[in-house]
Every structure is written in structure tokens, then in C-alpha cells.
Amino acid sequence: MDFTWALAYHSGMSASSDLRAAVDEGIPVGVVATLLDTLKLIRVVPRHLDAGGAVFIDSGAFAAFQKGDVVNWSRVFSAYETVLGHTDRPDGLSIVAPDVIGDQTATLALWEVHAKRVGAWIADGARVIVPLQRGKLSAGTMLAHAKRIFQTDRFCAGIPSNLEAMSAEDCSTLHHHDFHVLGRVILTPELWDKLQALLANNQDATYTADANWLRSRIQKISRAAQRLRHEPTRNPFDTSRARAVRSVLREEAYQYKQV
């Protein structure tokens, strides 16, 4: 399976020490809109973007779906727009359009309600990822609806890969220039089949992905933090957690095309 993502976002970096470590390493960062405080929204994330970094801000819809919660869209949109208002490099920002996991009808309704706002993000230069939820309609039909509702094709097609994941057959109905796989970076045989279906019709498209990088490395980071707690540091404000995350990132960061 010979394939390298254009960008692979290290999600799960919303906590202060984790985000600081990721930004220090200059990697593509993934965070959740509703977990970002004011300092992160007006300074940390915009500065990373202004330095040429790449940031993926998730809406949190998938986590809400798992918990049975309702997404506070006003809070999500406020986070997106605060970052957009404080960066000179919006082209490095990827944000997720509103959606309802596994529900095409509810997703389409959200798109209709918030079409003007989503269009404004696109006009401001953000890369808006539009999740194509599965259901009775094919992914290709959902994509056509997105183009009609937002009155543009200048957005990224989001491919769900976890619960309610899109099938390879559904992927084969898509014709677009920009794709993002939501929630999966490591190439499994199942994901490879989906990518093959996409590549067959969209060979020259951009392909990115995100996945929670921290979750499977918690124990390793904890051990590194314990070790580093007793080692001197030049920066007294640098936490052992941040130093540990940086250390593990240097060994196990996702692979992506670095230009």
C-alpha cells in the first residue's frame, strides 16, 4: 500500500500542554472547537497558522454522537470564526461543516440552514470539510447537493471512516478535487480499498486525513513525562507533559508529504 497523505493531522491535541508540544514540533494539528479556550483561539492556533502550520478544527459532532449529546453549533461556529479573524493565513485552516452522524436528511437540513455562514468561511479562505454522511442517497448525490446548497465546489469532501463509515462502493461515486478522511490515518486494508475507489476517479485530487494520535500513546507519554520530570529544562514554564509529547512525536509522528 504505497500512499502518503498530503497532510495527516494529529488530532486529540486540544489540551494546553499537548497543543503546545504539537505547535513546537510544527506538525499538522487536530483540535476540537468546543475544547479550545480564548487564549488558544486568539493566539496559539492563529500563530501556528501564521507560521505556516496546518490546523484541523473538528466540530465535535462525532464525540457528541457517541455520547448521545447535542452539538452546540453556535459555540462551534464562534470558535471557527474567532480563529479566522485572528490569522493572516486562513489557507492553513481546515474546519468541519455542520453534520449529523449517519443521518443524511438532518445533515442536509443543517447545510440549508447554515449555507450562508459556510459560504462565508469558504470566501474567507478556510478549507471547509463537508462530511458526506451515508444513507439512502449515494455519496455522489450528497456531494451534488452540497455543491448546490453552498453554490460552489470550493470545499473538501469529508469521508467518514469510523461509525457510519462510507463504503468503497460509495466512494466510487465521487468525482471531486479535494478529500479528507475523517478519523483514520493509518492505512488498513479497508481504508486502502476506499482510497483505491477514490483514486480511480480522482487521481489528481488532494487527500488528507486526521486521527487521534494521543489515544494509543497515553502510557508511553506518561512514562516519558515521569522520566523528564527530573531532567533540567531551560524553560521553567515547560511542563513535563509537553516535553513528553514532543519526545514521542519525534519518534512516532504521522507520515505525510512535507514540502
ABEGO torsion letter per residue (X at the ends): XBBBBABBBBBGAABAAAAAAAAAAGBBBBBBAAABBAAAAAAAAAAAAAAGBBBBBBAGAAAAAAAGBBBBAAAAAAAAAAAAAABABAAABBBBBBBBBGBAAAAAAAAAAAAAAAAAAAAAGBBBBBBBBBEABBAAAAAAAAAAAAGBABBBBBBBABBGBBBAAAAAABBBABBBBBGBABBBAAAAAAAAAAAAABAABBBBBBBBAAAAAAAAAAAAAAAAAABBBABAABBAAAAAAAAAAAAABBBBBBX
